[in-house]
Amino acid sequence: MYSIGELAKLVGMTTHGLRYYEKEGLVVPARKGNNRMYSEEDRLWIEFLIHMRATGMPLSDMKIYTELRKSDDPPLEELMALLVKHRQLVEAKIQDFQKNLLLLDKKIEVYREEIASGARNDLFDHFVGMEVNE
């Protein structure tokens, strides 16, 4: 069992963040008097939530997923559908990041060429109309 401070340090969250997750119904720690006590299962669940949040899953979807998971007979199809939908959004974000990374690489290469040639021009105008396919 972990105290809130121990768990916060272990998973890389603040105690405030853990209390917020509790307030939102994402985790329900056991109580020992006034102290929250988190189990190993709670730790693993919070780590999963941290990963989902890091990928941009909205709190509302995290709540839905949590509620579905808590039911006596969790609807596996609904749980999977929620994750599949989120995965599609993550994949779209990755594609956007890859496109932006290509643009950055092109801009860096233009600067390298400019520096190697000894010129000292501001190359912003060269970059403005640049397409990834150029």
LINSULFEN-V592795 format. One record per helix or strand. SS is the DSSP state (a for helix, b for strand). FROM is the first residue (numbers start at 1). TO is the last residue. If there is no record, write none. Layout:
BEGIN
ss=SS from=FROM to=TO
ss=SS from=FROM to=TO
END
This chain:
BEGIN
ss=b from=2 to=3
ss=a from=4 to=11
ss=a from=15 to=23
ss=b from=30 to=32
ss=b from=35 to=38
ss=a from=40 to=54
ss=a from=59 to=70
ss=a from=76 to=117
ss=a from=124 to=128
END
